[in-house]
Amino acid sequence: MEQSRGIFEALNGNIYGNISNSQTLVLGHGFGSTQSVWHNLIPFLALYFRVVVFDLAFSPNVIPKMYDPNKYSNYSGYAHDLVGVLDELKVDKPIFMGHSMSAMIGCLASIQRPQLFQHLILLGGSPRYLNDQEYEGGFEKSDIDEIFNQMKQNYTDWVQNFAPNSIGVNDSNAISEFERSLKMINPNTSFDVAKSVFLSDYRSILSQVQVRATIIQSKDDFVVPLFVGNYMKEKLGGLVNLTILDTHGHFPMLTNHSLLLKVLSSVLGIQDG
């Protein structure tokens, strides 16, 4: 079994900054991307933290046999991996910043191990993407069905449409980066992951998240409407702060990293940020 190598190595884990730093910041990426999505943030954050990054099991940087469709049919398998990484590294009370699906993965991990995290930073996260009665997730069922149909019919065409919409601004470098990342994933795997994301509903677990949380999202995000951030602030069980970034799109770490770093400096208590 490949995991005998250790889950951190199997998931292409890396550590940046001073490894003796007493405070660890763990970064988890979202659907369609890899740990490289943090490249604009790591040089600054590594000045102040031991920064741990890794790839989710669907990533093209992870050997294909690591991806088990049954284990990862929902976020619980990813949450188990996250806890495994932190246990293996013997990390004490880290801060975890999860983008998109990894925001909910962090929430689930904090329920599995309530004393594990010091602070969750939920960047562009959502407990449910489908609209529901008195809930604005951002997508109708017909929208999700169309996404799935397009992915099945012509994956490359779908990528070239989905990437610009997700990036949300006319930033050719960011669009190209996300397109490349999506195209590197096996289309069948990407389809499986998309189903686990867009059909997910983790609203019922939010009250069980007792660790301190900071929600950060863009004011205009194709994937996550403003309603979601306010909903999560109301429903999460611990102390919660919500920051709305004055920017567009689902990937502020690619399109407006200076603004995101300014907000993170405040959230993380970095004095000269």
Backbone torsions as a table, in degrees:
resi	resn	phi	psi	omega
1	MET	NA	129.4	-174.7
2	GLU	-61.7	-28.1	-177.6
3	GLN	-67.4	-12.2	175.6
4	SER	-62.1	-20.2	174.6
5	ARG	-65.4	-19.8	-171.1
6	GLY	109.0	134.9	-174.6
7	ILE	-65.3	-34.5	-179.0
8	PHE	-64.0	-46.0	178.1
9	GLU	-68.1	-40.9	-178.4
10	ALA	-62.2	-31.9	178.9
11	LEU	-95.8	21.9	172.3
12	ASN	60.5	38.9	-176.3
13	GLY	-66.9	148.0	176.7
14	ASN	-140.4	151.5	177.7
15	ILE	-126.0	132.1	179.7
16	TYR	-120.8	157.3	178.4
17	GLY	87.8	-166.5	-179.0
18	ASN	-78.0	111.4	-175.4
19	ILE	-66.6	-16.6	177.9
20	SER	-87.7	-3.3	179.5
21	ASN	-58.2	133.9	-174.6
22	SER	-71.5	-20.6	-177.8
23	GLN	-108.1	127.9	-178.8
24	THR	-109.8	134.2	174.9
25	LEU	-115.6	120.3	-178.4
26	VAL	-106.5	132.6	-177.4
27	LEU	-115.1	127.1	178.3
28	GLY	-118.2	127.6	-176.7
29	HIS	-86.0	173.9	-176.5
30	GLY	-108.3	-169.2	-178.7
31	PHE	-60.6	134.3	173.8
32	GLY	82.9	-6.4	-178.5
33	SER	-118.5	-174.9	177.8
34	THR	-136.5	-178.5	178.7
35	GLN	-59.2	-19.4	-179.8
36	SER	-66.0	-14.4	179.7
37	VAL	-62.5	-18.1	-178.1
38	TRP	-92.2	9.2	-169.0
39	HIS	-62.0	-27.4	178.7
40	ASN	-78.1	-20.1	-175.4
41	LEU	-96.4	-33.6	-170.7
42	ILE	-59.0	-43.5	-177.8
43	PRO	-56.8	-37.7	178.3
44	PHE	-76.5	-48.3	-176.3
45	LEU	-63.9	-31.4	-178.9
46	ALA	-70.5	-12.4	174.7
47	LEU	-70.8	-23.6	-171.2
48	TYR	-119.8	-17.3	-175.2
49	PHE	-135.8	158.6	162.4
50	ARG	-80.8	108.6	-172.9
51	VAL	-98.7	121.1	-179.6
52	VAL	-108.9	127.9	175.6
53	VAL	-129.9	155.7	177.0
54	PHE	-158.7	169.7	179.1
55	ASP	-103.7	143.2	170.4
56	LEU	-68.6	159.0	-168.1
57	ALA	-62.7	-22.9	179.8
58	PHE	-80.1	-8.7	-174.6
59	SER	-60.9	144.0	175.8
60	PRO	-65.9	-14.2	178.6
61	ASN	-83.8	-7.4	178.5
62	VAL	-103.8	139.9	-178.1
63	ILE	-58.9	139.1	-171.4
64	PRO	-55.6	-34.3	-175.5
65	LYS	-71.5	-7.5	173.6
66	MET	-70.8	-25.5	-177.0
67	TYR	-85.1	111.3	178.1
68	ASP	-108.2	111.1	-175.8
69	PRO	-57.1	-31.3	178.8
70	ASN	-72.7	-47.4	-179.7
71	LYS	-60.6	-38.8	-174.3
72	TYR	-103.6	24.4	176.4
73	SER	-71.1	-15.5	170.9
74	ASN	-142.4	-175.9	-172.8
75	TYR	-79.5	-10.1	-175.7
76	SER	-61.1	-37.8	178.6
77	GLY	-63.7	-40.1	177.4
78	TYR	-67.0	-39.2	178.4
79	ALA	-63.5	-39.4	176.5
80	HIS	-61.3	-42.0	177.7
81	ASP	-61.8	-43.7	-179.7
82	LEU	-60.6	-47.1	177.6
83	VAL	-61.3	-39.5	178.8
84	GLY	-62.6	-41.3	177.5
85	VAL	-61.0	-46.6	-176.7
86	LEU	-69.0	-36.7	176.0
87	ASP	-64.6	-43.6	-178.7
88	GLU	-63.0	-38.6	179.9
89	LEU	-83.5	-4.9	-178.5
90	LYS	54.7	46.0	-179.9
91	VAL	-82.0	131.8	-178.5
92	ASP	-106.4	119.5	174.2
93	LYS	50.4	57.0	179.0
94	PRO	-74.3	164.6	163.8
95	ILE	-93.3	132.8	178.6
96	PHE	-116.8	124.7	173.1
97	MET	-111.5	114.8	179.8
98	GLY	-113.0	130.5	177.8
99	HIS	-97.1	136.2	172.9
100	SER	57.2	-120.3	-177.3
101	MET	-61.5	-28.5	-179.5
102	SER	-71.1	-17.2	173.0
103	ALA	-62.4	-46.4	178.8
104	MET	-73.1	-31.8	175.0
105	ILE	-60.3	-42.4	176.7
106	GLY	-63.3	-40.0	177.4
107	CYS	-60.9	-46.1	179.0
108	LEU	-62.3	-42.0	179.3
109	ALA	-62.8	-35.7	-179.5
110	SER	-70.2	-24.9	175.5
111	ILE	-78.7	-40.2	176.0
112	GLN	-59.0	-41.2	-176.8
113	ARG	-134.7	84.3	-171.4
114	PRO	-59.3	-26.4	-177.7
115	GLN	-95.2	4.3	-172.1
116	LEU	-73.1	-44.3	-171.5
117	PHE	-101.8	148.2	171.2
118	GLN	-86.5	-34.8	-169.3
119	HIS	-162.1	136.0	172.3
120	LEU	-108.4	130.5	171.6
121	ILE	-110.8	115.0	-173.1
122	LEU	-104.7	102.4	-173.4
123	LEU	-101.1	109.6	178.7
124	GLY	61.5	34.6	-179.6
125	GLY	-89.7	160.1	177.9
126	SER	-151.8	135.5	176.2
127	PRO	-80.8	-16.8	-180.0
128	ARG	-161.1	134.0	-177.8
129	TYR	-98.2	-21.6	179.1
130	LEU	-81.7	137.2	171.6
131	ASN	-62.6	150.5	178.5
132	ASP	-147.4	175.6	178.3
133	GLN	-58.9	121.9	-179.2
134	GLU	59.5	26.3	176.8
135	TYR	-141.3	125.4	179.9
136	GLU	-106.4	94.3	179.5
137	GLY	-83.7	-20.5	178.0
138	GLY	114.4	-19.3	-175.3
139	PHE	-134.1	139.5	167.2
140	GLU	-84.5	162.1	178.6
141	LYS	-58.7	-36.1	179.0
142	SER	-64.4	-34.2	177.4
143	ASP	-64.1	-45.2	-179.4
144	ILE	-66.3	-41.9	177.8
145	ASP	-59.9	-38.5	179.4
146	GLU	-67.2	-39.9	175.3
147	ILE	-58.0	-48.3	-178.4
148	PHE	-64.2	-41.1	179.0
149	ASN	-62.4	-44.1	179.8
150	GLN	-64.7	-40.3	178.9
151	MET	-61.3	-39.5	-178.8
152	LYS	-74.1	-38.5	-174.5
153	GLN	-74.9	-45.7	-179.3
154	ASN	-155.7	94.3	-173.2
155	TYR	-61.0	-42.0	-178.3
156	THR	-62.4	-44.1	177.6
157	ASP	-62.4	-40.6	178.7
158	TRP	-61.1	-44.8	179.4
159	VAL	-57.5	-44.8	-175.8
160	GLN	-68.9	-16.9	175.0
161	ASN	-94.5	-42.9	-174.8
162	PHE	-71.0	-38.7	-176.2
163	ALA	-61.4	-50.8	178.4
164	PRO	-61.8	-37.9	178.7
165	ASN	-63.3	-40.7	-179.4
166	SER	-70.6	-42.3	178.5
167	ILE	-63.0	-41.7	167.9
168	GLY	82.1	-6.5	176.5
169	VAL	-136.6	164.6	-179.0
170	ASN	-83.1	73.0	-178.9
171	ASP	-121.7	95.9	-172.3
172	SER	-61.6	-35.4	179.7
173	ASN	-65.8	-45.3	180.0
174	ALA	-65.6	-41.8	179.0
175	ILE	-61.9	-46.6	-180.0
176	SER	-62.1	-39.1	-179.7
177	GLU	-63.3	-45.6	-179.7
178	PHE	-70.2	-37.4	176.0
179	GLU	-59.4	-47.2	-179.2
180	ARG	-60.1	-42.2	-178.8
181	SER	-63.7	-45.3	178.7
182	LEU	-63.4	-41.1	-176.8
183	LYS	-69.4	-22.8	179.6
184	MET	-76.5	-18.9	-179.3
185	ILE	-81.3	138.7	174.0
186	ASN	-54.5	126.3	-176.1
187	PRO	-55.9	-36.6	178.9
188	ASN	-67.4	-40.0	176.6
189	THR	-65.2	-44.2	179.5
190	SER	-59.4	-39.8	178.6
191	PHE	-64.0	-44.0	177.6
192	ASP	-59.2	-45.5	-178.8
193	VAL	-66.3	-41.5	178.7
194	ALA	-58.3	-40.5	177.3
195	LYS	-63.3	-43.0	-178.8
196	SER	-66.3	-26.9	179.4
197	VAL	-83.2	-60.2	-169.2
198	PHE	-72.7	-18.9	177.1
199	LEU	-101.5	6.1	-176.8
200	SER	-73.9	155.3	174.6
201	ASP	-149.4	99.5	-179.2
202	TYR	-112.7	23.4	179.8
203	ARG	-60.9	-35.6	-173.9
204	SER	-70.2	-17.6	-176.4
205	ILE	-94.8	-9.0	-172.4
206	LEU	-60.3	-39.5	-178.0
207	SER	-66.4	-19.1	179.7
208	GLN	-82.8	-9.3	179.0
209	VAL	-83.2	104.9	-174.1
210	GLN	-99.1	-13.5	-178.8
211	VAL	-72.7	151.5	176.5
212	ARG	-55.5	138.4	-178.0
213	ALA	-136.3	142.9	171.4
214	THR	-120.8	121.7	177.9
215	ILE	-97.0	128.6	176.8
216	ILE	-127.1	127.3	174.8
217	GLN	-150.2	156.7	178.5
218	SER	-71.7	152.6	-179.8
219	LYS	-69.5	-20.9	-179.2
220	ASP	-140.9	104.0	-174.6
221	ASP	-133.0	118.5	178.7
222	PHE	-55.1	-32.5	-174.1
223	VAL	-89.8	-37.9	-173.1
224	VAL	-131.2	105.0	178.8
225	PRO	-71.3	163.4	-177.9
226	LEU	-58.6	-31.9	179.0
227	PHE	-50.8	-38.5	-172.8
228	VAL	-65.7	-44.3	178.7
229	GLY	-59.9	-44.0	178.3
230	ASN	-66.2	-37.5	177.5
231	TYR	-62.8	-46.5	-179.6
232	MET	-64.2	-39.7	177.8
233	LYS	-59.0	-39.4	-179.2
234	GLU	-72.2	-33.6	-169.9
235	LYS	-97.1	-24.5	-179.7
236	LEU	-62.6	146.3	-169.6
237	GLY	-83.8	-19.1	-177.2
238	GLY	-103.0	-163.8	175.7
239	LEU	-69.8	126.4	-172.8
240	VAL	-131.9	135.9	170.3
241	ASN	-120.7	147.6	179.3
242	LEU	-124.4	126.9	175.8
243	THR	-121.6	125.4	176.3
244	ILE	-99.8	119.5	179.3
245	LEU	-78.2	136.3	177.7
246	ASP	-81.0	67.0	-178.5
247	THR	-156.2	174.9	-175.4
248	HIS	-118.2	151.7	171.7
249	GLY	96.9	169.5	-173.9
250	HIS	-92.4	-5.6	-174.5
251	PHE	-127.6	64.8	-179.3
252	PRO	-62.4	-22.1	177.2
253	MET	-68.8	-18.3	176.0
254	LEU	-99.8	-35.9	-169.8
255	THR	-101.7	-20.4	179.7
256	ASN	-153.3	57.9	-173.6
257	HIS	-67.1	-27.3	179.9
258	SER	-66.2	-41.1	176.6
259	LEU	-65.5	-44.4	-179.9
260	LEU	-62.3	-41.4	178.7
261	LEU	-65.2	-35.3	177.1
262	LYS	-62.2	-45.3	178.8
263	VAL	-66.1	-43.5	179.5
264	LEU	-63.6	-35.8	177.9
265	SER	-59.9	-39.6	177.8
266	SER	-69.3	-46.5	-178.0
267	VAL	-62.3	-39.8	-174.9
268	LEU	-90.9	-3.1	178.0
269	GLY	74.2	29.7	176.3
270	ILE	-82.1	114.9	-167.9
271	GLN	-68.9	-39.5	-175.1
272	ASP	-103.3	22.3	178.5
273	GLY	-74.6	NA	NA
